[in-house]
Amino acid sequence: MWPLIIGCLASSFWVSFLMTFLMRWLAPRVGLIDKPAARKVHVIPTPLGGGVGIWCGVVLPLIAAQLLVLIWRQNPPDWLPLELRQQLEGAAYRGRELWGIIVAATILAITGLIDDLRPLSWKFRIFLQFGVSIAVVVSGVRATVFLANPWIGGVLSVVWFVVLVNSFNFLDNMDGLSGGIALIVSTIFAVMMLSKPGDPHWFVGAFFLIVAGSLIGFLCHNWSPARIFMGDAGSYFLGFSIACMTLLGTFYSPEDRNQHVILAPLCVLAVPLYDICSVVLIRIREGRSPFQPDKKHFSHRLVALGLTKVQAVLTVQLTTLITGLMGLTLYAVTSWTAAIVVVACVGCILLLIAILEAAPRENSH
């Protein structure tokens, strides 16, 4: 297992690190700059295009891995661990499914890159997100939610894709925030997939490891003070890729014993879901469009409580780590009763945060 882990992390890290460094030089020369504004927290113009580095850090190692699978499929090298040799045939088969997801995520990434250069209408972006999501669901990537009617699972899958794409886009509002959240989420999902007793999901686990390595390379440039932002290209690509792979990684039939693990993605992604739901509700309550940018996000509200930007980012990330570890425990419990307790703990954490956020502020003198 360790050769797989090291290979995935190292290859994606270096590609992402170097390509993001290149984008720091290239972005200002093509007008890919995020300028300060009233709704933004940065005070100096900062290059966009970090999403291109993330994309390269994921896609280029995947291309190399796909070529190795095709080469080794008939004659695997002797030094390759037996457990990996046994997965070559399955990896070759799942490759078509993987590249369908990558193409769909790339379409959204290109849309995000165009939006970074020249803002697009939010209606067009949502329309495209739904269109791409429907196409992926029709191709077979969908949740079953243990129901006989495939339409219900299909509709829920489309909603899941669109919500997560916008969740990671909404989180991209402070240095290192969205990338750090995605890193935590990807790492926990990788652990989930690779540590399943008796039946590890090598394919999905390796993908999450590659995403994690790419994000580490990007965060070397994006941690406070950020020298580059991922932009919509990066958040769209990450959100859609993670959404798709969570469905592939938790795809179970009604006959499976531990059906409660279907709740694991909701726990791991509880903070991004909390952020987008709370922001949308605040905007609707104030009579504004749910997609009108502002400083009402979870991280912004923490800063309003008196935290520094770095403290706010670390608080959101630590909360994500806690809920993610709670989601990880769902793979260790064997009953719905224990699973409900775990999910209830996650709900209590979010409720506690909501109460603290709503607490009255004392006037400073």
Contacts in CASP RR format, 6 or more apart in sequence:
PFRMAT RR
TARGET T0000
AUTHOR 0000-0000-0000
METHOD contacts of the structure
MODEL  1
MWPLIIGCLASSFWVSFLMTFLMRWLAPRVGLIDKPAARKVHVIPTPLGG
GVGIWCGVVLPLIAAQLLVLIWRQNPPDWLPLELRQQLEGAAYRGRELWG
IIVAATILAITGLIDDLRPLSWKFRIFLQFGVSIAVVVSGVRATVFLANP
WIGGVLSVVWFVVLVNSFNFLDNMDGLSGGIALIVSTIFAVMMLSKPGDP
HWFVGAFFLIVAGSLIGFLCHNWSPARIFMGDAGSYFLGFSIACMTLLGT
FYSPEDRNQHVILAPLCVLAVPLYDICSVVLIRIREGRSPFQPDKKHFSH
RLVALGLTKVQAVLTVQLTTLITGLMGLTLYAVTSWTAAIVVVACVGCIL
LLIAILEAAPRENSH
1 81 0 8 1.000
1 83 0 8 1.000
1 194 0 8 1.000
3 80 0 8 1.000
3 81 0 8 1.000
3 84 0 8 1.000
4 84 0 8 1.000
4 202 0 8 1.000
4 206 0 8 1.000
4 209 0 8 1.000
5 194 0 8 1.000
5 209 0 8 1.000
8 61 0 8 1.000
8 206 0 8 1.000
8 209 0 8 1.000
8 210 0 8 1.000
8 213 0 8 1.000
9 209 0 8 1.000
9 210 0 8 1.000
9 212 0 8 1.000
9 213 0 8 1.000
9 216 0 8 1.000
11 61 0 8 1.000
11 64 0 8 1.000
11 210 0 8 1.000
12 57 0 8 1.000
12 58 0 8 1.000
12 61 0 8 1.000
12 209 0 8 1.000
12 210 0 8 1.000
12 211 0 8 1.000
12 212 0 8 1.000
12 213 0 8 1.000
12 214 0 8 1.000
13 213 0 8 1.000
13 214 0 8 1.000
13 216 0 8 1.000
13 217 0 8 1.000
14 217 0 8 1.000
15 53 0 8 1.000
15 56 0 8 1.000
15 57 0 8 1.000
15 60 0 8 1.000
15 61 0 8 1.000
15 214 0 8 1.000
16 53 0 8 1.000
16 54 0 8 1.000
16 56 0 8 1.000
16 57 0 8 1.000
16 58 0 8 1.000
16 213 0 8 1.000
16 214 0 8 1.000
16 215 0 8 1.000
16 216 0 8 1.000
16 217 0 8 1.000
16 218 0 8 1.000
17 217 0 8 1.000
17 218 0 8 1.000
17 220 0 8 1.000
17 221 0 8 1.000
19 52 0 8 1.000
19 53 0 8 1.000
19 56 0 8 1.000
19 57 0 8 1.000
20 50 0 8 1.000
20 51 0 8 1.000
20 52 0 8 1.000
20 53 0 8 1.000
20 54 0 8 1.000
20 217 0 8 1.000
20 218 0 8 1.000
20 220 0 8 1.000
20 221 0 8 1.000
20 222 0 8 1.000
20 228 0 8 1.000
21 221 0 8 1.000
22 53 0 8 1.000
23 32 0 8 1.000
23 47 0 8 1.000
23 49 0 8 1.000
23 50 0 8 1.000
23 51 0 8 1.000
23 52 0 8 1.000
23 53 0 8 1.000
23 228 0 8 1.000
24 47 0 8 1.000
24 221 0 8 1.000
24 227 0 8 1.000
24 228 0 8 1.000
26 32 0 8 1.000
27 33 0 8 1.000
27 47 0 8 1.000
27 48 0 8 1.000
27 49 0 8 1.000
27 50 0 8 1.000
27 228 0 8 1.000
28 47 0 8 1.000
30 117 0 8 1.000
31 117 0 8 1.000
32 47 0 8 1.000
32 48 0 8 1.000
32 49 0 8 1.000
32 116 0 8 1.000
32 117 0 8 1.000
33 45 0 8 1.000
33 46 0 8 1.000
33 47 0 8 1.000
33 48 0 8 1.000
34 40 0 8 1.000
34 42 0 8 1.000
34 45 0 8 1.000
34 46 0 8 1.000
34 47 0 8 1.000
34 48 0 8 1.000
34 116 0 8 1.000
34 229 0 8 1.000
34 231 0 8 1.000
35 45 0 8 1.000
36 42 0 8 1.000
36 43 0 8 1.000
36 44 0 8 1.000
36 45 0 8 1.000
39 293 0 8 1.000
39 294 0 8 1.000
39 295 0 8 1.000
40 173 0 8 1.000
41 173 0 8 1.000
41 174 0 8 1.000
41 295 0 8 1.000
41 300 0 8 1.000
41 303 0 8 1.000
41 309 0 8 1.000
42 175 0 8 1.000
42 226 0 8 1.000
46 226 0 8 1.000
46 227 0 8 1.000
46 228 0 8 1.000
46 229 0 8 1.000
47 227 0 8 1.000
47 228 0 8 1.000
47 229 0 8 1.000
48 116 0 8 1.000
48 228 0 8 1.000
48 229 0 8 1.000
48 230 0 8 1.000
48 231 0 8 1.000
48 233 0 8 1.000
49 113 0 8 1.000
49 116 0 8 1.000
49 228 0 8 1.000
49 229 0 8 1.000
49 230 0 8 1.000
49 231 0 8 1.000
49 233 0 8 1.000
49 234 0 8 1.000
50 218 0 8 1.000
50 221 0 8 1.000
50 222 0 8 1.000
50 228 0 8 1.000
50 229 0 8 1.000
50 230 0 8 1.000
50 231 0 8 1.000
50 233 0 8 1.000
50 234 0 8 1.000
51 109 0 8 1.000
51 113 0 8 1.000
51 218 0 8 1.000
51 230 0 8 1.000
51 231 0 8 1.000
51 233 0 8 1.000
51 234 0 8 1.000
51 237 0 8 1.000
52 113 0 8 1.000
52 233 0 8 1.000
52 234 0 8 1.000
53 214 0 8 1.000
53 218 0 8 1.000
54 214 0 8 1.000
54 215 0 8 1.000
54 218 0 8 1.000
54 230 0 8 1.000
54 234 0 8 1.000
54 237 0 8 1.000
54 238 0 8 1.000
55 106 0 8 1.000
55 109 0 8 1.000
55 233 0 8 1.000
55 234 0 8 1.000
55 237 0 8 1.000
56 214 0 8 1.000
57 210 0 8 1.000
57 213 0 8 1.000
57 214 0 8 1.000
58 102 0 8 1.000
58 210 0 8 1.000
58 211 0 8 1.000
58 214 0 8 1.000
58 237 0 8 1.000
58 241 0 8 1.000
59 102 0 8 1.000
59 106 0 8 1.000
61 210 0 8 1.000
62 98 0 8 1.000
62 102 0 8 1.000
62 207 0 8 1.000
62 210 0 8 1.000
65 206 0 8 1.000
66 95 0 8 1.000
66 99 0 8 1.000
69 88 0 8 1.000
69 91 0 8 1.000
69 92 0 8 1.000
70 92 0 8 1.000
72 80 0 8 1.000
72 85 0 8 1.000
72 88 0 8 1.000
73 88 0 8 1.000
73 89 0 8 1.000
73 92 0 8 1.000
76 85 0 8 1.000
76 88 0 8 1.000
84 202 0 8 1.000
87 202 0 8 1.000
87 203 0 8 1.000
90 203 0 8 1.000
91 202 0 8 1.000
91 203 0 8 1.000
94 203 0 8 1.000
97 139 0 8 1.000
97 140 0 8 1.000
97 141 0 8 1.000
97 248 0 8 1.000
98 203 0 8 1.000
98 207 0 8 1.000
100 136 0 8 1.000
100 139 0 8 1.000
101 136 0 8 1.000
101 141 0 8 1.000
101 240 0 8 1.000
101 241 0 8 1.000
101 244 0 8 1.000
101 245 0 8 1.000
102 241 0 8 1.000
104 132 0 8 1.000
104 133 0 8 1.000
104 135 0 8 1.000
104 136 0 8 1.000
104 240 0 8 1.000
104 244 0 8 1.000
105 236 0 8 1.000
105 237 0 8 1.000
105 239 0 8 1.000
105 240 0 8 1.000
105 241 0 8 1.000
105 244 0 8 1.000
106 237 0 8 1.000
107 128 0 8 1.000
107 132 0 8 1.000
108 128 0 8 1.000
108 129 0 8 1.000
108 132 0 8 1.000
108 165 0 8 1.000
108 236 0 8 1.000
108 237 0 8 1.000
108 240 0 8 1.000
109 233 0 8 1.000
109 234 0 8 1.000
109 236 0 8 1.000
109 237 0 8 1.000
110 233 0 8 1.000
111 120 0 8 1.000
111 125 0 8 1.000
111 128 0 8 1.000
111 232 0 8 1.000
111 236 0 8 1.000
112 120 0 8 1.000
112 125 0 8 1.000
112 231 0 8 1.000
112 232 0 8 1.000
112 233 0 8 1.000
112 234 0 8 1.000
112 236 0 8 1.000
113 232 0 8 1.000
113 233 0 8 1.000
114 120 0 8 1.000
115 125 0 8 1.000
115 232 0 8 1.000
116 231 0 8 1.000
116 232 0 8 1.000
116 233 0 8 1.000
122 289 0 8 1.000
122 291 0 8 1.000
126 162 0 8 1.000
126 291 0 8 1.000
129 161 0 8 1.000
129 162 0 8 1.000
129 165 0 8 1.000
129 166 0 8 1.000
129 236 0 8 1.000
130 158 0 8 1.000
130 162 0 8 1.000
132 161 0 8 1.000
132 240 0 8 1.000
133 157 0 8 1.000
133 158 0 8 1.000
133 161 0 8 1.000
133 162 0 8 1.000
133 240 0 8 1.000
134 158 0 8 1.000
136 161 0 8 1.000
136 244 0 8 1.000
137 154 0 8 1.000
137 157 0 8 1.000
137 158 0 8 1.000
137 161 0 8 1.000
141 157 0 8 1.000
141 244 0 8 1.000
141 247 0 8 1.000
141 248 0 8 1.000
142 150 0 8 1.000
142 153 0 8 1.000
142 154 0 8 1.000
142 157 0 8 1.000
142 247 0 8 1.000
143 153 0 8 1.000
143 154 0 8 1.000
143 156 0 8 1.000
143 157 0 8 1.000
143 160 0 8 1.000
143 247 0 8 1.000
143 250 0 8 1.000
143 251 0 8 1.000
143 262 0 8 1.000
144 150 0 8 1.000
144 153 0 8 1.000
144 251 0 8 1.000
144 252 0 8 1.000
144 253 0 8 1.000
144 254 0 8 1.000
145 152 0 8 1.000
145 153 0 8 1.000
145 156 0 8 1.000
145 262 0 8 1.000
146 252 0 8 1.000
146 254 0 8 1.000
146 259 0 8 1.000
146 262 0 8 1.000
147 153 0 8 1.000
157 247 0 8 1.000
160 243 0 8 1.000
160 246 0 8 1.000
160 247 0 8 1.000
161 240 0 8 1.000
161 243 0 8 1.000
161 244 0 8 1.000
163 273 0 8 1.000
163 276 0 8 1.000
164 239 0 8 1.000
164 240 0 8 1.000
164 242 0 8 1.000
164 243 0 8 1.000
164 269 0 8 1.000
164 272 0 8 1.000
165 235 0 8 1.000
165 236 0 8 1.000
165 239 0 8 1.000
165 240 0 8 1.000
165 243 0 8 1.000
166 276 0 8 1.000
167 239 0 8 1.000
167 269 0 8 1.000
167 272 0 8 1.000
167 273 0 8 1.000
167 275 0 8 1.000
167 276 0 8 1.000
168 178 0 8 1.000
168 181 0 8 1.000
168 182 0 8 1.000
168 235 0 8 1.000
168 236 0 8 1.000
168 238 0 8 1.000
168 239 0 8 1.000
168 242 0 8 1.000
168 272 0 8 1.000
169 178 0 8 1.000
169 232 0 8 1.000
169 235 0 8 1.000
169 236 0 8 1.000
169 239 0 8 1.000
170 272 0 8 1.000
170 275 0 8 1.000
170 276 0 8 1.000
170 279 0 8 1.000
170 297 0 8 1.000
171 177 0 8 1.000
171 178 0 8 1.000
171 181 0 8 1.000
171 235 0 8 1.000
171 272 0 8 1.000
171 275 0 8 1.000
171 297 0 8 1.000
171 299 0 8 1.000
171 316 0 8 1.000
172 178 0 8 1.000
172 179 0 8 1.000
172 229 0 8 1.000
172 230 0 8 1.000
172 231 0 8 1.000
172 232 0 8 1.000
172 235 0 8 1.000
173 295 0 8 1.000
173 297 0 8 1.000
173 299 0 8 1.000
173 300 0 8 1.000
174 224 0 8 1.000
174 299 0 8 1.000
174 309 0 8 1.000
174 312 0 8 1.000
174 313 0 8 1.000
175 222 0 8 1.000
175 223 0 8 1.000
175 224 0 8 1.000
175 225 0 8 1.000
175 226 0 8 1.000
175 309 0 8 1.000
175 310 0 8 1.000
175 313 0 8 1.000
176 219 0 8 1.000
176 222 0 8 1.000
176 223 0 8 1.000
176 224 0 8 1.000
176 226 0 8 1.000
176 313 0 8 1.000
177 299 0 8 1.000
177 313 0 8 1.000
177 316 0 8 1.000
177 317 0 8 1.000
178 230 0 8 1.000
178 235 0 8 1.000
178 238 0 8 1.000
179 215 0 8 1.000
179 218 0 8 1.000
179 219 0 8 1.000
179 222 0 8 1.000
179 230 0 8 1.000
179 238 0 8 1.000
180 215 0 8 1.000
180 219 0 8 1.000
180 317 0 8 1.000
181 271 0 8 1.000
181 272 0 8 1.000
181 316 0 8 1.000
181 317 0 8 1.000
181 320 0 8 1.000
182 211 0 8 1.000
182 215 0 8 1.000
182 238 0 8 1.000
182 239 0 8 1.000
182 242 0 8 1.000
183 212 0 8 1.000
183 213 0 8 1.000
183 215 0 8 1.000
183 216 0 8 1.000
183 219 0 8 1.000
184 317 0 8 1.000
184 320 0 8 1.000
184 321 0 8 1.000
184 324 0 8 1.000
185 242 0 8 1.000
185 268 0 8 1.000
185 269 0 8 1.000
185 272 0 8 1.000
185 320 0 8 1.000
185 324 0 8 1.000
186 208 0 8 1.000
186 209 0 8 1.000
186 211 0 8 1.000
186 212 0 8 1.000
186 215 0 8 1.000
186 242 0 8 1.000
187 208 0 8 1.000
187 212 0 8 1.000
188 268 0 8 1.000
188 324 0 8 1.000
188 325 0 8 1.000
188 327 0 8 1.000
188 328 0 8 1.000
189 204 0 8 1.000
189 205 0 8 1.000
189 208 0 8 1.000
189 242 0 8 1.000
189 245 0 8 1.000
189 246 0 8 1.000
189 249 0 8 1.000
189 265 0 8 1.000
189 268 0 8 1.000
190 205 0 8 1.000
190 208 0 8 1.000
190 209 0 8 1.000
190 212 0 8 1.000
191 328 0 8 1.000
192 264 0 8 1.000
192 328 0 8 1.000
192 331 0 8 1.000
193 200 0 8 1.000
193 201 0 8 1.000
193 202 0 8 1.000
193 204 0 8 1.000
193 205 0 8 1.000
193 208 0 8 1.000
193 249 0 8 1.000
194 200 0 8 1.000
194 201 0 8 1.000
194 202 0 8 1.000
194 205 0 8 1.000
195 331 0 8 1.000
196 331 0 8 1.000
201 248 0 8 1.000
201 249 0 8 1.000
203 248 0 8 1.000
204 245 0 8 1.000
204 248 0 8 1.000
204 249 0 8 1.000
207 241 0 8 1.000
207 245 0 8 1.000
208 245 0 8 1.000
211 238 0 8 1.000
211 241 0 8 1.000
211 242 0 8 1.000
215 238 0 8 1.000
218 230 0 8 1.000
221 227 0 8 1.000
221 228 0 8 1.000
222 228 0 8 1.000
222 229 0 8 1.000
222 230 0 8 1.000
224 309 0 8 1.000
224 310 0 8 1.000
224 313 0 8 1.000
230 238 0 8 1.000
242 269 0 8 1.000
246 265 0 8 1.000
246 269 0 8 1.000
250 261 0 8 1.000
250 262 0 8 1.000
250 264 0 8 1.000
250 265 0 8 1.000
252 259 0 8 1.000
252 261 0 8 1.000
252 262 0 8 1.000
257 334 0 8 1.000
258 331 0 8 1.000
258 334 0 8 1.000
259 336 0 8 1.000
260 330 0 8 1.000
260 333 0 8 1.000
260 335 0 8 1.000
260 336 0 8 1.000
260 339 0 8 1.000
261 330 0 8 1.000
261 331 0 8 1.000
263 327 0 8 1.000
263 330 0 8 1.000
263 339 0 8 1.000
263 342 0 8 1.000
263 343 0 8 1.000
264 327 0 8 1.000
264 328 0 8 1.000
264 330 0 8 1.000
264 331 0 8 1.000
266 273 0 8 1.000
266 343 0 8 1.000
266 346 0 8 1.000
267 323 0 8 1.000
267 324 0 8 1.000
267 326 0 8 1.000
267 327 0 8 1.000
267 330 0 8 1.000
267 342 0 8 1.000
267 343 0 8 1.000
267 346 0 8 1.000
268 323 0 8 1.000
268 324 0 8 1.000
268 327 0 8 1.000
268 328 0 8 1.000
270 320 0 8 1.000
270 323 0 8 1.000
270 324 0 8 1.000
270 346 0 8 1.000
270 347 0 8 1.000
270 349 0 8 1.000
270 350 0 8 1.000
271 298 0 8 1.000
271 316 0 8 1.000
271 319 0 8 1.000
271 320 0 8 1.000
271 323 0 8 1.000
271 350 0 8 1.000
272 320 0 8 1.000
274 298 0 8 1.000
274 350 0 8 1.000
274 353 0 8 1.000
275 297 0 8 1.000
275 298 0 8 1.000
275 316 0 8 1.000
278 298 0 8 1.000
278 354 0 8 1.000
279 290 0 8 1.000
279 294 0 8 1.000
279 296 0 8 1.000
279 297 0 8 1.000
279 298 0 8 1.000
280 290 0 8 1.000
282 296 0 8 1.000
283 289 0 8 1.000
283 290 0 8 1.000
283 292 0 8 1.000
283 294 0 8 1.000
283 296 0 8 1.000
284 290 0 8 1.000
288 294 0 8 1.000
298 316 0 8 1.000
298 353 0 8 1.000
299 309 0 8 1.000
299 312 0 8 1.000
299 313 0 8 1.000
299 316 0 8 1.000
300 312 0 8 1.000
301 357 0 8 1.000
302 311 0 8 1.000
302 312 0 8 1.000
302 315 0 8 1.000
302 316 0 8 1.000
302 357 0 8 1.000
303 309 0 8 1.000
303 312 0 8 1.000
304 361 0 8 1.000
305 356 0 8 1.000
305 357 0 8 1.000
305 361 0 8 1.000
307 315 0 8 1.000
319 349 0 8 1.000
319 353 0 8 1.000
322 349 0 8 1.000
323 346 0 8 1.000
323 349 0 8 1.000
323 350 0 8 1.000
326 342 0 8 1.000
326 343 0 8 1.000
326 345 0 8 1.000
326 346 0 8 1.000
326 349 0 8 1.000
327 342 0 8 1.000
327 346 0 8 1.000
329 342 0 8 1.000
330 339 0 8 1.000
330 342 0 8 1.000
333 339 0 8 1.000
333 342 0 8 1.000
END
